[in-house]
């Protein structure tokens, strides 16, 4: 049944059917043609796929991020990032990167970060003579950190599918997230002179080292910006500390995050109104609806794959090529990158985890470490055509052709590959913090 499942899904994708409906249609058609399973089972699997209590954290974290953005978080975190890195070469681009780290610890979603940050930073970068394609590339590459940084929506999904501790996964993502942002900032520094600016912008400065810097007089002051940003930055700390000390579960932490976001927006920043709250709830509902539709359909597709013994066949095929752990890990990463090029991250994770988890555990890979590897690969997949949701959204905001954005994003793809190799072959980057902090 495996070839038919994959073939049906490929056909539906070529027909440009939305991925949630494509996964469900491919699954139901394969079950109807090759099995005697009643199709009502498909409906039951779809419902069962989104009933785990842990998945309740997804809409709550998304709502918390939406409320905090409506309550004035965006401007304060941008000011803080600009006060820290605005004086570097390509200062506004570096602000874009660092802001993604701050926002990743609040929204847990790369697409949500691009939607909020991109609409502010891309026009600002273009106004300062950054090339439109480069602006889109930076804005697409930076939020790849969001699925890695707690409270990551993708980590929650992986934890539910694999049975791995979501708290351990949250802690495992902290150091890799910081490492990724550092690598992207280095990439911006190295590439901004060559491809980041228009020729006219470069000709305006006497020293090329000054290109793209935010003038000191125009940069926000660090200490006032830090003071204003602390209420927003403290949310991830509350979540992680509460999980670490057993005050609440990850799902309960999401509810705490919503309450905290309401308190900050109304009583600290005093920018949240009832109208803004309703709008943020409406926007969050749309995002949640899309995510849960994909998750439900992906659960059905994953169940159909498992019923057809596709995971066992795939594991046997991979082990038949080599038993060397290094080769197997390289093949694992290659497979994930290819999958990430075509399938939305959360759907891909549900489909691929049952295939890879037994194989990875058999060669000594910790399930928490595997979660970071999978999430990182699928995050980089947000930049790769033909799907490349992050790059497509950034290019649309920047009003630039996709092909131009693809040309501009390749240095960040190389950075992503280096990052993946580091976290794959140095497990302690992911595992050290959970081993120290988790009971």
Order of alpha helices (4+ residues) and beta strands (2+ residues): alpha-alpha-alpha-alpha-alpha-alpha-alpha-alpha-alpha-alpha-alpha-alpha-alpha-alpha-alpha-alpha-alpha-alpha-alpha-alpha-alpha-alpha
